[in-house]
Amino acid sequence: MIKEHTAPVRVLLSTPPNAFSSKAPRAPLGLLYLAAAAERPDVEIDVVECAAQKLSPKKWARLLSERRYDVIGLSVLTEHRFAAFAAA
């Protein structure tokens, strides 16, 4: 049986843009754990921490349109919920 070649699934795991807090950005460990658990040859995973990369909503939207992700996952703290609502 020959397996049909398909394009990899593109996944973005991210914190929402404009979720800046007064604290210094930290590594998004939860997103990194998910990325490690989902690692497969047919899955491309990008992890983006918007605060650390100083991504505005406009720059984040450009990233989404350029990469054309199949799946997007957001990691949100309660204090950043409104930024997540806007991003969704």
NUDOBA-809439 format. One record per atom (N, C-alpha, C): residue number from 1; atom name; x, y, z. Coordinates in pm, whole numbers. Example, Ala and Ser with C-alpha at 12.3 -4.5 7.8 and 13.67 -1.06 7.14 Angstrom:
# NUDOBA-809439
- n/atom/u/v/w
- 1/N/1319/-569/780
- 1/CA/1230/-450/780
- 1/C/1320/-330/780
- 2/N/1285/-225/708
- 2/CA/1367/-106/714
- 2/C/1290/3/787
END
This chain:
# NUDOBA-809439
- n/atom/u/v/w
- 1/N/84/-117/0
- 1/CA/0/0/0
- 1/C/89/125/0
- 2/N/67/213/-95
- 2/CA/143/337/-105
- 2/C/68/447/-33
- 3/N/141/513/56
- 3/CA/79/622/132
- 3/C/81/750/48
- 4/N/-34/814/39
- 4/CA/-45/939/-37
- 4/C/24/1052/38
- 5/N/103/1129/-34
- 5/CA/173/1243/28
- 5/C/76/1360/45
- 6/N/68/1410/165
- 6/CA/-15/1528/190
- 6/C/71/1635/254
- 7/N/25/1759/241
- 7/CA/98/1870/302
- 7/C/88/1860/453
- 8/N/192/1903/523
- 8/CA/187/1897/669
- 8/C/82/1994/725
- 9/N/30/1959/840
- 9/CA/-64/2046/910
- 9/C/18/2157/977
- 10/N/-22/2281/954
- 10/CA/48/2395/1014
- 10/C/-25/2440/1139
- 11/N/48/2442/1250
- 11/CA/-11/2475/1380
- 11/C/63/2594/1440
- 12/N/-14/2688/1492
- 12/CA/42/2801/1567
- 12/C/-6/2790/1710
- 13/N/86/2791/1804
- 13/CA/57/2800/1946
- 13/C/111/2934/1991
- 14/N/26/3019/2046
- 14/CA/65/3158/2069
- 14/C/-3/3217/2191
- 15/N/59/3320/2244
- 15/CA/-8/3408/2338
- 15/C/-70/3518/2252
- 16/N/-180/3579/2295
- 16/CA/-244/3681/2211
- 16/C/-163/3810/2208
- 17/N/-172/3884/2097
- 17/CA/-106/4015/2092
- 17/C/-176/4111/2188
- 18/N/-104/4210/2233
- 18/CA/-153/4310/2328
- 18/C/-182/4252/2464
- 19/N/-126/4139/2495
- 19/CA/-143/4081/2628
- 19/C/-19/4114/2711
- 20/N/27/4236/2698
- 20/CA/147/4276/2770
- 20/C/115/4299/2916
- 21/N/201/4253/3002
- 21/CA/184/4279/3144
- 21/C/307/4353/3194
- 22/N/303/4395/3317
- 22/CA/415/4470/3372
- 22/C/533/4378/3401
- 23/N/509/4249/3402
- 23/CA/614/4152/3428
- 23/C/694/4126/3301
- 24/N/818/4084/3320
- 24/CA/901/4049/3205
- 24/C/843/3925/3138
- 25/N/847/3918/3005
- 25/CA/795/3799/2936
- 25/C/868/3673/2982
- 26/N/792/3566/2992
- 26/CA/849/3437/3031
- 26/C/829/3338/2918
- 27/N/907/3234/2923
- 27/CA/891/3128/2823
- 27/C/752/3067/2839
- 28/N/679/3049/2730
- 28/CA/544/2991/2738
- 28/C/553/2839/2754
- 29/N/582/2794/2876
- 29/CA/608/2652/2898
- 29/C/492/2562/2858
- 30/N/369/2604/2887
- 30/CA/254/2523/2847
- 30/C/249/2502/2698
- 31/N/272/2610/2622
- 31/CA/271/2598/2475
- 31/C/387/2511/2427
- 32/N/501/2525/2491
- 32/CA/617/2444/2451
- 32/C/594/2296/2482
- 33/N/528/2265/2595
- 33/CA/494/2126/2626
- 33/C/399/2069/2521
- 34/N/297/2148/2484
- 34/CA/204/2102/2380
- 34/C/275/2078/2248
- 35/N/364/2169/2212
- 35/CA/438/2155/2086
- 35/C/522/2027/2087
- 36/N/586/2000/2199
- 36/CA/667/1878/2209
- 36/C/581/1752/2200
- 37/N/465/1755/2264
- 37/CA/376/1638/2263
- 37/C/317/1614/2124
- 38/N/296/1721/2048
- 38/CA/234/1709/1915
- 38/C/336/1692/1803
- 39/N/462/1684/1837
- 39/CA/567/1676/1735
- 39/C/556/1547/1655
- 40/N/536/1565/1524
- 40/CA/524/1454/1430
- 40/C/579/1500/1295
- 41/N/616/1407/1208
- 41/CA/668/1446/1077
- 41/C/567/1522/992
- 42/N/438/1496/1011
- 42/CA/337/1560/927
- 42/C/273/1683/992
- 43/N/339/1738/1096
- 43/CA/289/1856/1166
- 43/C/401/1958/1179
- 44/N/375/2081/1135
- 44/CA/469/2192/1153
- 44/C/413/2281/1263
- 45/N/489/2301/1370
- 45/CA/440/2378/1483
- 45/C/529/2500/1505
- 46/N/465/2617/1513
- 46/CA/533/2740/1551
- 46/C/480/2784/1687
- 47/N/570/2824/1776
- 47/CA/532/2879/1905
- 47/C/572/3025/1905
- 48/N/475/3114/1928
- 48/CA/499/3258/1924
- 48/C/455/3320/2055
- 49/N/546/3387/2122
- 49/CA/516/3460/2246
- 49/C/512/3606/2206
- 50/N/394/3661/2186
- 50/CA/378/3796/2131
- 50/C/444/3904/2214
- 51/N/436/3894/2348
- 51/CA/496/3996/2433
- 51/C/647/3999/2417
- 52/N/709/3883/2415
- 52/CA/855/3877/2402
- 52/C/901/3928/2266
- 53/N/820/3903/2161
- 53/CA/856/3946/2027
- 53/C/798/4084/1993
- 54/N/729/4142/2091
- 54/CA/667/4275/2074
- 54/C/581/4281/1947
- 55/N/498/4179/1930
- 55/CA/410/4174/1813
- 55/C/280/4249/1843
- 56/N/250/4345/1760
- 56/CA/123/4417/1769
- 56/C/16/4330/1705
- 57/N/-112/4364/1727
- 57/CA/-217/4287/1659
- 57/C/-200/4289/1506
- 58/N/-155/4401/1453
- 58/CA/-137/4412/1308
- 58/C/-26/4317/1259
- 59/N/86/4314/1331
- 59/CA/197/4225/1292
- 59/C/158/4078/1311
- 60/N/81/4050/1415
- 60/CA/35/3914/1439
- 60/C/-58/3870/1328
- 61/N/-148/3958/1285
- 61/CA/-240/3927/1175
- 61/C/-162/3902/1046
- 62/N/-55/3978/1024
- 62/CA/27/3958/904
- 62/C/94/3820/910
- 63/N/143/3781/1028
- 63/CA/202/3649/1046
- 63/C/100/3540/1011
- 64/N/-24/3557/1059
- 64/CA/-128/3458/1031
- 64/C/-158/3448/882
- 65/N/-164/3562/814
- 65/CA/-196/3559/671
- 65/C/-79/3505/588
- 66/N/43/3529/632
- 66/CA/159/3479/558
- 66/C/175/3327/574
- 67/N/156/3278/694
- 67/CA/178/3135/720
- 67/C/56/3048/692
- 68/N/-63/3106/695
- 68/CA/-187/3033/666
- 68/C/-198/2904/748
- 69/N/-207/2920/878
- 69/CA/-215/2807/969
- 69/C/-347/2732/955
- 70/N/-340/2602/978
- 70/CA/-459/2518/979
- 70/C/-524/2518/1118
- 71/N/-441/2528/1221
- 71/CA/-487/2525/1360
- 71/C/-415/2635/1437
- 72/N/-491/2710/1518
- 72/CA/-432/2813/1603
- 72/C/-478/2790/1745
- 73/N/-382/2782/1837
- 73/CA/-414/2767/1979
- 73/C/-359/2886/2056
- 74/N/-442/2943/2143
- 74/CA/-401/3057/2224
- 74/C/-391/3017/2370
- 75/N/-286/3061/2434
- 75/CA/-269/3043/2578
- 75/C/-300/3176/2643
- 76/N/-399/3175/2733
- 76/CA/-450/3301/2787
- 76/C/-462/3295/2939
- 77/N/-410/3397/3004
- 77/CA/-435/3417/3147
- 77/C/-559/3504/3160
- 78/N/-624/3496/3273
- 78/CA/-746/3573/3294
- 78/C/-724/3721/3269
- 79/N/-610/3774/3313
- 79/CA/-584/3917/3296
- 79/C/-571/3958/3149
- 80/N/-549/3862/3060
- 80/CA/-531/3891/2917
- 80/C/-652/3847/2834
- 81/N/-763/3816/2897
- 81/CA/-878/3759/2826
- 81/C/-932/3851/2717
- 82/N/-932/3983/2741
- 82/CA/-989/4073/2640
- 82/C/-899/4081/2517
- 83/N/-769/4073/2533
- 83/CA/-678/4068/2420
- 83/C/-701/3938/2341
- 84/N/-730/3830/2411
- 84/CA/-757/3702/2344
- 84/C/-889/3707/2269
- 85/N/-990/3771/2329
- 85/CA/-1118/3784/2259
- 85/C/-1099/3862/2129
- 86/N/-1020/3968/2135
- 86/CA/-996/4050/2015
- 86/C/-919/3971/1910
- 87/N/-823/3890/1954
- 87/CA/-742/3812/1860
- 87/C/-824/3703/1793
- 88/N/-917/3645/1867
- 88/CA/-998/3537/1811
- 88/C/-1092/3593/1706
END
